[in-house]
Amino acid sequence: MRLYTVHGEPPREPAGPEGWPEPKSRPPILVPERFALWAFVFGFFWYLAHRLWWEALALFVLTAAAVLLLPDPASGIALVALHLLAGMEARNRQRARLARQGLAELGVVAAPDLDLAWFRLMQQRPDLVKAAP
């Protein structure tokens, strides 16, 4: 069973008098709570693909410093450690980016896969998932 954190805008009351269009709301985002294997393998490129610019830059600088400044056996160990850290922290960095964008953590869903997580989210919190117009 995997855990997914749900990030999104809390449900809003319609603003203005009747007849005004409701403000557009984004669907919630589910972030899995697990080790990011692709962030471990591809590190810098994974962070760029997920729009984590500062984290990608930090990983690049630390990798370059480890390669250029450390002796040969220590640089290999340092690179593996950096990539392990990148894989373990990747999902937390995603959550931090969503919080910076103003999307609050609205809950946690437990499910074996992403499809069932969406299904359970729709059952538990139908106010978060609206049908597309």
C-alpha positions as CSV (number, residue, x, y, z in Angstrom):
1,M,0.0,0.0,0.0
2,R,1.4,3.4,-1.0
3,L,0.6,6.8,0.5
4,Y,-0.1,9.8,-1.7
5,T,-0.3,13.3,-0.4
6,V,-3.1,15.5,-1.9
7,H,-2.2,19.1,-2.8
8,G,-4.5,21.7,-4.1
9,E,-6.6,24.7,-3.5
10,P,-9.2,24.3,-0.7
11,P,-12.8,24.4,-2.0
12,R,-14.1,27.9,-2.4
13,E,-17.5,29.5,-2.2
14,P,-18.8,31.0,-5.4
15,A,-17.9,34.7,-5.4
16,G,-20.1,37.5,-6.6
17,P,-23.8,37.6,-7.4
18,E,-25.6,34.8,-9.2
19,G,-24.8,34.5,-12.9
20,W,-21.1,35.3,-12.4
21,P,-18.8,32.5,-13.6
22,E,-17.1,30.5,-10.9
23,P,-13.4,31.0,-10.5
24,K,-11.3,28.4,-12.3
25,S,-9.8,25.9,-9.9
26,R,-7.0,23.4,-10.6
27,P,-7.5,19.7,-10.0
28,P,-5.6,18.4,-7.0
29,I,-2.1,16.9,-7.4
30,L,-1.2,13.6,-5.9
31,V,2.5,13.1,-4.9
32,P,3.6,9.6,-3.9
33,E,5.4,9.1,-0.6
34,R,8.3,6.9,-1.8
35,F,11.9,6.9,-3.0
36,A,12.2,8.5,-6.5
37,L,14.2,5.9,-8.5
38,W,14.4,8.1,-11.6
39,A,15.7,11.0,-9.4
40,F,18.4,8.7,-8.1
41,V,19.4,7.5,-11.6
42,F,19.1,10.8,-13.6
43,G,19.3,13.3,-10.7
44,F,19.9,16.7,-12.4
45,F,17.6,16.0,-15.3
46,W,14.8,14.6,-13.1
47,Y,14.8,17.8,-11.1
48,L,14.8,19.9,-14.3
49,A,11.9,17.9,-15.7
50,H,9.9,18.5,-12.5
51,R,10.7,22.3,-12.6
52,L,12.8,22.2,-9.5
53,W,15.4,24.7,-10.7
54,W,17.2,25.5,-7.5
55,E,17.5,21.9,-6.5
56,A,18.8,20.9,-9.9
57,L,21.4,23.7,-9.7
58,A,22.5,22.6,-6.2
59,L,22.8,19.0,-7.3
60,F,24.8,20.1,-10.3
61,V,27.2,22.2,-8.3
62,L,27.7,19.6,-5.6
63,T,28.3,16.9,-8.2
64,A,30.8,19.1,-10.0
65,A,32.6,19.9,-6.7
66,A,32.7,16.2,-5.8
67,V,34.2,15.3,-9.1
68,L,36.7,18.1,-9.3
69,L,37.8,18.5,-5.6
70,L,37.8,15.0,-4.2
71,P,40.3,12.2,-4.9
72,D,39.2,9.4,-7.2
73,P,37.8,6.8,-4.7
74,A,36.1,9.4,-2.5
75,S,34.5,11.1,-5.5
76,G,32.7,7.9,-6.5
77,I,31.3,7.4,-3.0
78,A,30.3,11.1,-2.7
79,L,28.4,10.8,-6.1
80,V,26.5,7.8,-5.0
81,A,25.7,9.5,-1.7
82,L,24.5,12.6,-3.5
83,H,22.3,10.7,-5.8
84,L,20.9,8.6,-2.9
85,L,20.0,11.9,-1.2
86,A,18.5,13.3,-4.4
87,G,16.3,10.2,-4.7
88,M,15.2,10.3,-1.1
89,E,14.5,14.1,-1.0
90,A,12.9,14.3,-4.5
91,R,9.2,14.0,-3.4
92,N,9.7,16.3,-0.4
93,R,11.1,18.9,-2.8
94,Q,8.0,18.5,-5.0
95,R,5.8,19.1,-2.0
96,A,7.8,22.2,-1.1
97,R,7.4,23.6,-4.6
98,L,3.7,23.0,-4.5
99,A,3.5,24.8,-1.1
100,R,5.4,27.7,-2.6
101,Q,2.8,27.9,-5.4
102,G,0.1,28.2,-2.8
103,L,-1.3,24.6,-3.0
104,A,-1.9,23.4,0.5
105,E,-1.6,19.8,1.6
106,L,-5.2,18.7,1.8
107,G,-4.8,15.1,3.0
108,V,-3.4,11.7,2.5
109,V,-4.7,8.8,0.4
110,A,-3.6,5.2,0.8
111,A,-3.8,3.0,-2.3
112,P,-1.8,0.4,-4.2
113,D,-1.6,2.5,-7.4
114,L,-2.3,6.0,-8.7
115,D,-5.6,5.1,-10.3
116,L,-7.1,3.7,-7.1
117,A,-5.7,6.7,-5.2
118,W,-7.7,9.0,-7.5
119,F,-10.8,6.8,-7.0
120,R,-10.5,6.9,-3.2
121,L,-9.9,10.6,-3.3
122,M,-13.1,11.1,-5.3
123,Q,-15.0,9.0,-2.8
124,Q,-13.6,10.7,0.3
125,R,-13.5,14.3,-0.9
126,P,-15.8,14.9,-3.9
127,D,-15.6,18.6,-3.2
128,L,-12.0,18.6,-4.4
129,V,-12.6,16.8,-7.7
130,K,-15.1,18.6,-9.9
131,A,-16.3,17.3,-13.3
132,A,-14.9,19.2,-16.2
133,P,-17.4,21.5,-18.0
